[in-house]
Amino acid sequence: MTRLSSVLVIGATGDQGAAQLAALRRLGTRAAGATRDPACPAFPCGASAVFLDLHEPRSILTALEGVDTVFLNLPSASFSDPQHILDGFDNVLAAAQMQPHLRVIFNTSLYVAESPQGHPAHDTRFTMVERLLQSPVDATVICPVIFLDNLLRGWALPTLRYERLLRYPHAVDLPVSWICLDDLAKIMIALAEDPSAVGARWVVGGPEPLCGPQTAAELSRAWGEIITFDSFPVADFAHAMGTLFGGGEHSDPARITADLERVYRWYNDAKPSPFTVDMSPFLRRYPIAMTTVYDWACQHRLLQSEH
């Protein structure tokens, strides 16, 4: 294993990148977060801020100076224009190829299959993975299936907190390997420290695949409240998300709704399920202490206070 020297987290202003930046800081690693705000002095975890705009190639080259590792996180192509995101990715890839010995750890933020699936969010990420692993860049790809921290977001938290309902667009009998963002950060660090992981692609999830009622039971056990699972109809969920996230410069509500409906029907119907992960092969190689749903819930007392 090698020790990380200097890491740039692209996407540090989002939840996933922020967790990675904080984890690197806890290890004492020299780490900085990328931001499009040139006036941003630092991140909450104390890491320095570096100006970077994915659509200004010169800013990428400048941000990569003195960096040996990049943690790459990109916006979802469900909520933003896929080509706009792909163009930004290509700019990062071009800059990375100009930096000798640079390591890139790419977090796809979602499950990526071995072939295109006809869903823009998935297929945009599939294209990125193919281009990255076929390039001369020393790269590793991590595909997390679904985040426990989604339960902290506005589309899930209110019904969980005020109605005691775990409402999510999963079939009642769908086993889901929820993973928390802190564990994803640990996984990315472990892979970044392993030279033999160059060229690898890992699908990762949490330590226990649980169906909806089982997940609700673990939340209930942690919080001392009865939490009930409610299988949110996929069409209703997609419409709600389209309404919530649509209307921006690169986000059309109808496109968001259509894409999310297609992808969540695939998540529910595909065999084997994209949301069910056997982590034992990964953990044999990288013995990381993973967070269960119960342990995560004990850390996040959502019913007692406002988040």
SVG drawing of the C-alpha trace seen along z (x, -y; Angstrom):
<svg xmlns="http://www.w3.org/2000/svg" viewBox="-48 -36 53 49">
<polyline fill="none" stroke="black" stroke-width="0.4" points="0.0,0.0 1.1,-3.6 0.4,-6.6 -1.7,-9.4 0.3,-12.6 -1.9,-15.3 -5.5,-14.8 -7.9,-17.0 -11.6,-16.2 -13.7,-17.3 -17.3,-17.6 -16.4,-18.6 -19.3,-21.0 -21.7,-18.0 -22.6,-15.5 -20.4,-12.7 -17.3,-14.8 -17.7,-16.6 -17.6,-13.2 -14.5,-12.2 -12.8,-15.5 -13.6,-15.2 -12.3,-11.6 -9.0,-12.6 -8.6,-15.4 -9.2,-13.0 -6.3,-10.9 -4.1,-13.9 -3.8,-13.8 -3.1,-17.0 -6.4,-17.4 -8.2,-20.3 -11.7,-20.6 -12.5,-21.9 -15.1,-24.7 -16.4,-27.1 -16.6,-29.9 -13.2,-31.7 -14.1,-33.5 -14.5,-30.3 -11.7,-30.3 -12.0,-26.8 -14.4,-24.0 -16.2,-23.3 -13.8,-20.4 -10.9,-22.9 -9.6,-21.8 -8.5,-24.5 -10.5,-25.4 -9.1,-25.3 -10.9,-27.0 -11.9,-24.6 -14.6,-24.8 -15.2,-21.6 -15.8,-23.6 -12.7,-25.8 -9.8,-23.3 -7.1,-25.8 -8.6,-25.9 -8.4,-22.1 -4.8,-22.0 -4.0,-24.7 -6.0,-22.8 -4.1,-19.6 -0.6,-21.1 1.1,-19.3 -1.7,-16.8 -1.0,-13.0 -4.6,-11.7 -8.0,-13.0 -11.3,-11.8 -13.7,-12.5 -17.4,-13.1 -19.8,-14.5 -23.4,-15.7 -26.2,-13.3 -27.2,-13.1 -30.8,-12.5 -30.9,-16.1 -28.6,-17.8 -27.9,-17.8 -26.0,-14.5 -23.8,-16.1 -22.9,-19.0 -21.7,-16.6 -19.9,-14.4 -18.1,-17.4 -16.8,-18.3 -15.7,-14.8 -13.8,-14.8 -12.0,-18.0 -10.9,-16.3 -9.7,-13.2 -7.7,-15.3 -6.1,-17.2 -5.3,-14.1 -3.5,-12.6 -1.1,-15.6 -0.1,-14.9 2.5,-12.1 1.7,-9.6 -1.7,-11.1 -4.2,-8.7 -7.9,-9.1 -10.5,-7.4 -13.9,-7.9 -17.0,-7.6 -19.9,-6.9 -22.4,-7.7 -24.7,-4.9 -24.6,-1.3 -23.1,-0.9 -23.8,2.3 -21.4,4.0 -23.4,2.6 -25.6,-0.4 -29.2,-0.1 -31.0,-2.9 -31.2,-5.3 -29.4,-8.6 -28.1,-8.8 -26.7,-5.2 -25.4,-5.4 -23.6,-8.7 -21.8,-7.1 -21.1,-3.9 -19.5,-6.1 -17.3,-7.8 -16.2,-4.5 -15.3,-3.1 -13.3,-6.2 -11.5,-6.4 -10.5,-2.7 -9.4,-2.7 -7.2,-5.8 -3.6,-5.8 -4.6,-7.4 -4.0,-5.3 -7.7,-5.0 -10.0,-3.0 -13.8,-3.1 -16.2,-2.6 -19.9,-2.1 -21.9,-2.5 -25.5,-1.3 -27.6,-3.5 -26.8,-5.8 -28.3,-5.7 -27.7,-9.4 -30.5,-9.9 -32.8,-9.5 -31.5,-12.9 -32.7,-14.6 -36.0,-16.5 -37.7,-13.7 -37.3,-11.2 -36.8,-13.0 -40.2,-14.6 -42.2,-11.4 -39.7,-9.6 -39.6,-12.2 -43.2,-13.3 -45.1,-10.2 -42.7,-7.5 -42.7,-6.2 -39.7,-4.9 -41.1,-5.8 -38.9,-4.8 -39.5,-3.5 -38.4,0.1 -40.5,3.2 -41.3,4.6 -39.2,7.7 -36.2,6.0 -33.0,6.6 -31.1,3.3 -27.4,2.9 -27.6,-0.6 -24.2,-2.2 -23.3,-5.4 -21.2,-8.2 -18.6,-7.8 -18.0,-4.2 -17.8,-5.2 -15.0,-7.6 -13.2,-4.8 -13.5,-2.6 -12.1,-5.3 -9.1,-5.9 -8.3,-2.2 -8.4,-1.8 -6.3,-5.0 -3.6,-3.6 -3.5,-0.3 -1.4,-0.4 -2.7,2.9 -6.2,1.5 -5.4,-0.5 -7.7,0.5 -10.2,2.1 -13.9,1.5 -15.8,2.3 -19.6,2.3 -20.0,1.5 -22.8,1.4 -23.3,1.7 -22.6,4.9 -26.2,6.2 -28.8,6.4 -32.2,5.6 -35.6,5.4 -37.8,2.4 -39.5,3.8 -36.2,5.1 -34.6,1.6 -37.6,0.0 -37.1,2.5 -33.5,1.5 -34.4,-2.2 -37.1,-1.4 -34.6,0.5 -32.2,-2.4 -34.7,-5.1 -37.1,-3.4 -40.0,-4.3 -42.2,-2.2 -41.1,-3.0 -43.1,-1.4 -41.9,-0.8 -44.0,-2.4 -43.2,-1.2 -43.5,-4.5 -45.0,-3.9 -42.2,-4.5 -44.3,-6.8 -45.2,-9.0 -41.7,-9.1 -40.3,-10.1 -43.0,-12.8 -42.1,-14.2 -38.4,-14.3 -39.0,-15.9 -41.0,-18.6 -38.4,-19.1 -35.3,-19.2 -36.6,-20.4 -36.5,-23.9 -32.8,-24.7 -30.5,-25.7 -29.8,-22.1 -32.8,-20.3 -36.1,-19.7 -38.8,-18.3 -40.4,-16.0 -37.0,-14.5 -36.1,-14.0 -39.4,-12.3 -39.1,-10.0 -35.5,-9.0 -36.1,-8.3 -39.2,-6.3 -37.3,-4.1 -34.2,-3.6 -36.2,-2.8 -38.3,-0.3 -35.0,1.3 -33.7,1.2 -36.8,3.0 -37.2,5.5 -33.7,6.5 -32.3,9.9 -30.0,10.0 -30.9,6.7 -28.5,3.8 -29.2,2.9 -28.0,6.2 -24.2,6.4 -22.1,9.2 -19.3,7.3 -17.4,10.3 -14.9,10.4 -14.1,6.7 -13.8,6.9 -11.5,9.9 -9.1,7.8 -9.8,4.5 -10.9,5.2 -12.9,2.1 -15.3,1.8 -18.6,1.2 -21.6,-0.7 -24.9,1.2 -28.3,-0.5 -28.7,-0.2 -25.3,-1.8 -25.9,-4.6 -29.4,-5.3 -27.8,-5.5 -25.5,-8.2 -28.4,-10.2 -31.2,-10.7 -33.5,-12.1 -36.7,-11.9 -35.4,-13.9 -34.1,-17.0 -34.1,-19.0 -31.3,-18.0"/>
</svg>
